[in-house]
Amino acid sequence: MTSSSGSRAARRHTGGVAETGLWVVVVAWTAVGAVVVARPSGISWHFFDEGARMLLRTAGLHLYAADPLLQIGPLSLLVAGALDVVTVGHALGGAQVLMTLALPAGLALLGSIVPQRHRRLRLLLAGLLAAPTWVVLAVRWAHLDDILAILLLTITVAAVRSPRGRPVLAGLAVAAAVAAKPWAVIGLPLLLVLPTGRLRAGVAVATGMAVAWLPFLVADPGTVGALRPAVGINDSSTLWLVGIRDAVVPGWVRTAQLLGGPLAALVVVLRGRWPAALLAGIAVRLLLDPQDIAYYAGSAVLAAVVADLFGHRSRIPWLALLTSVALWQPFVPDFTRRFGSSTGLALWWFQHPGAVAVVHTVWAVAVVAWGIIGRRPPSGAAGQDALRVSVAPTAGRPG
């Protein structure tokens, strides 16, 4: 008995050391990536700085009517404003540190509900693959809104997949994600995965979204103008590829994104393939996006990690790998001189925007198709029922 107890204690100790080692490696790897892309960095932070100032000091609830190009949710601007106060004017640096650490934090949250089979190896590979694109989003471009949105959707995944489900938390997490960045509406169908309490989740998400957005709509009906931003169309976008080449994006595009993304996620959830819901929603969003910017890959790769950890049993996070490769972009400090300052694959990428658009389109279609028609992982093995969920779970099955 004493020997048996000692063996169990030794295994727990070994497991604890391995767990600590896993997160040390993931954090260190992400930090190294952050340092690598830190010069230049904070490319988009001025939007958050200016937006927070307008929201808190000048425009107030007229913010989006005054500046329809500001496609950032109010929660993100409030967080940016708070960081500016807490860091005494050094908000960018503080935000970059927190946004970098958000990746291992999100992975740790997912790790708490990942099936035990090869769990540490799968999380380690996911972290190693996700970090390079994540730091481009978090440090080089410093898009706080996208970071908050995908992190809050990760919290939603953890809430709906907890043993008994946490409906209020799930609903509030989706609402907060939408308040950070509107494309996060792709998370709404995840609430159907809850084993019980869907009504409570619905009330929570509706209340949260109303609190976040209704004041702006009531104060200034011109807020809806933000659905028609005067944004140009990149020649490496799918819109350009299919012949939509107006000077600015047509007015229906943003609405189509906000409807198409959650619709794709809903179809995937109804097919019993909930792990692919976030990835499918983001894929449709990018398929309809007029721009093609490097930081888009960060949230897409983390969504792919969710699909990898819960959607199949392979140790290799092949969806995250595919997404990282397909959405890769070169970077040059002076974009106007990109042809003269680039060589090799980077130069080819800049010279062939049409081919890039084809790659991105094929990726989007492929991951949505995988989510809808892919084979459901077998259930019944110990710890593996987290891989499959039906919209109406069997009574007694963990949610």
N, C-alpha and C positions, 0 to 999 in steps of 0.2 A: 504493500500500500504506500509505504514511504517512497519506494523507488518509483512507483507510478506517479505520485504527486510531484516528485522531483523532475520526472520527464516532462510532465505537463508544464511545469514552471519554466523549464529550459526552453521548451517550444515557444511559450509565450514571450520569453525574453528574446529569442532569436527572431520571432515575428515582429516584435517591437523594434528591434534594431533594423530589420529589413524595411519596415514601414518608414522609419525615420530616414533611412538612407534614400528611399524612393523620393521623398519630398525634398531632401537636401539637393539631390541631383536635378530635380525639375526646377526648383527655385534658382539654383546656380546657373543652369543652362539658360533659363529665361533672362536672368540678370546679364549674362554674357551677351546675349542677343541684343538686349537693350543698350548696352554700351556700344556695340558695333554700329547700331543705326542712329546713335545719338548726335551725329554731326552730318548734316543739319537735322534739327528736330523741332517739334512743335509747329509744324507748317500751318496747321489749321486752327491753332489755339486762339488766334485773334477773333474768330467768329464767336467763341465762347466768352471771351473777355468783353467784346462789344455787346453781345447779346445779353449778358448778365447785367451790364451797366444800363442798357436800355430797359430791361425788365424791372430792375430795382430802383432806377433813378429817373428815367425820362419818359419812355413810352408806356410803361406799365402794361395794362391789359390790352392796349392798342398795339402791342409789339408786332404781331404777325401781319396785321393790316399795314403797319408802317414799313415793314421790311419782309415781303413775301419770300425773298430768297433765303431767309433764315430758317432752314429746315431742321431745327433743333428743338426738342421738347422742353417745356418749362422746367421739368425736374432737373435736367442736365444743366440748365442755366443757373438754377438755384444752387446746385452743388458747386458749380464753378465760382459763383459769387461767394459762397461760404468758404471755399478753399482760399480765395483771395484774402478774406478777413483772417482766417486761421494762420495762414503762412505769411502774413504781413506783406502782401504784394508779390509773393513768389509762388503764385498759384500753379503756374505751369510745371515747375519742378516737382512740387508736391503731388500734382495730378499724375505726372508721368510715373512716379514711384508707385502710387496706389494702383494705377491702371496696369502696370507691369505685374504687380503681385496679384491682380485679379485673376490671372490665368491659373496659377497653382491653387488659388482659393477655390475657383470654380471646379477644377479637376478634383480637389479634395472633397468637395460637396458631392460630386458625382460618384467619387470613389466610395462614399458611405453606402451607396445602394447598388454598386456594380456587383454582378454575380461573382462568386469567389473563385471560379475556375480561371487560373492564370491572371488573377486580378491585378497584382502588382506589375507584372510584365506589360499587361495591356495599358495600364495607366502610365507607366514609364514611356512606352513607345508613343502614346498619344501626346504626352507632354513634350517629348523631343520633337515631334512633328509639328505641333501647334505653335510652339514658341516663335519660330522665325517669322511667321505671318502675324502673330499676335503683337510682337514688339513694333512692327511696322505701323500697325493700327494705334498702339498705345503710346509709343515714343516718337516715332518719326512724324506721324500726322496728328497725334494727340486728339483723337476723336472720342471725347468723353461720352458722347451720347450713344455711340454704337457699343462701347464697352459696357455702359450701364444696361443697355437693352439686352444684350446677349447674356450678361451675368444674371440679370433678373429672370430671364427665361430659363437659365440653368437652375435657379432656385425653384422655379415653377416645376421643372422636371422632377427635382428632388421631392417637392411637396406632393405631387400627384402619385409618385411611386413609393412613398413611405408606406410601411405596412398597412396602416388603416386610412391613409390619405389625409391630407391637411387642406381641406377645401378653401377655408378663408385665406390662409397664407397663399395658396396657389392663385386665387382670384386677385388678391392684392398685389402679388408679384407681377402678374400679367399687366394689371392696371398701371403699376409703377413703370414697367418696361415701356408701355405705350406713352406714358408721360415723359419718358426719356427720349424716345425716338419712335415716331408713328409706325414705322414698318414692323414694330414688335407685335402688331395685331396678329401676326402669324402664330402667336402663342395661344390664342383663344381656343382653338380646337383641342389643345392639350387638356382642357378642363373636363372634356368628355371621358378622359382616361380614369378620372377619379372613381373609386368603387362606390362611394356614397357622398352625399353632401353637394351634389352638383348645383342645386338651387342656391345654397349658401355661397358657393363659388361664383355663381352668376351674379348674385346681388353684390358681392364684394367687388367683382371686376367692374360692374356697371357703375357702382358708387364711386370707385376710385377714378375711373375714366372721366366721369362727370365732374368730379372735384377738380381734376387736372385741366380739362379743356373747356368745360361749359362757361366759366367766367370770361374767357377770351371771346367766345362766340356771342355771348350776351352783351358784353361791353362794346363790341365792335363787329358787326356782321361782315365787315371787310376781311375778317380773319380767314374766311373760306378762300380768299385770293391766294393763300399759301398753297392751295392745291393746284395752282397753275403757275408755278415759278418760271420765270423767263430764263431757262437753262439751255445751253447749246447741246448739240448732239455729237458725241465723239464718233470718229470714223472707225473705231474698234468696238462699237456697241452693236448689239443685235438689231436695234432699231435702224441704224444706218445700213446694216447688212440687208435688211428686208426692204430697203428703199425709202424709209422715212428720214428725209434729209432737210427738213425745214431749218430755218435760221435758229429757231428756238423750239423746244419740245412741244408737241401738241397738248392742249389742255386736258385731254382725257388720260394721258399717260400716268400721272400721279394717282388718280383715282383707280385706274386699272391695277396699279401696283398694290394699293391698299385693299383691293378686293380680291385680286388674283392670288396673292400670297397666302392669305388665310384659307381661301377656297382649296388651293392645292394641299395645304396642311390638313384640312378637314377631310378631303378624299382619302388621304393617306391614313388618317386616324380611323375612319370608317372601314378601311380595309384591314384593320387590326395591325397596322404597321407603324404605330405611334413613334418609335425611335427615329423614323425618317421625317417626321412632321416638320421640325424646324429647318432641316436641310432643304426639303422640298419648297417650303415657303420662301426661304432666302433665294433659292434658285430662280423661282418665278419673279421675285422682286428684281434680281439682277438681269434677268432676261428682258425685262421691260424698262430697265434703267437707261436714261440717255447718256450717262457718263460711264467711264470705265477707269476706276481709280484704284491704286494699289491697296489702299486700306480696306476695301470691300472684302478682301480675302480673309481677314482676321476673324470676323463673326461667322463667315461661311465655314471656315475650318473647324471652329469650336462646335458648330452645329453638326458637322460631319463626325466629330469625335463622339457626340451623343449617339449618333446612328451606329458608329462602330462599337461602342461599349455595350449597347443594348439591342442592336439589330441583327447581330450575327455572332458566331462563336469564335471566329478566327482571332488568333493572337495579334495579327497585323492590322492596324487601323487603316485599311486600304482606301476607305472613302476619304479620310483626312489626307492621305497621301495623294490620291487622285485630285482632290480639290486644291491642295497646295501647288501641285504641278500645273494644273489647268489655269489657275488664276494668278500664277506668278507674273510679276512685272519687273523690268529693270528700273533703276533709278539713276537720274543724273541731276546734279544741283541746278544746272541751267537748262531747262527743257527746250528753250528756243535753239540751243546749239547741240541738241541731242545727236544729230547725225554726224557731226564732226567730232564729238567726244566719246562716241560709243564704238565698240568693236564686237565681233563674234555674235553670240546669241542675242545680246542686248541690241545691237545694231539691226539684226534681222527683225526683231520684235518691232522696233520703231518703223522699219521700212515696209512692213506687211500688216497693216492694221486689219485688212480684210480677213487674213488668215487667223489673226488673233480673235476676231469676232466669231469666226466659225468654231474655233476651239471652245470659246466660252459658251456658245450656243449649244454645241454638242454636249458639253459638260452639264449644263442646266437641264436639258432634255433627258439625259441619261440618269441623273440622280433622281429626278421626279419619277421617271419610269420605274427605277429600282424601288422607289418608295411605294408605288402603286401596285406593280405586278410582281415584285420580287417574292421569292419563296419565304414563307413564314418559318422562322426557326422552330425546330421541334421543341415541344414542352414536355414536362414531366421529370426531367433530370433534376437532381437536387440543386436548388439555388437558381434554376434556369427559367422559372416561370416569369422572371422579370423581363425575359426577352420577348414575350408575347402578351398582348392584352386585348380583350375584346371590348367593344363599346358598352356592352352590358355584362360585366364580369359575373362569373358563376358565384353563387352564394358561398361565402366562406373563403374564397380565394383572396390572398393578400393583394392589396391595391397598390 
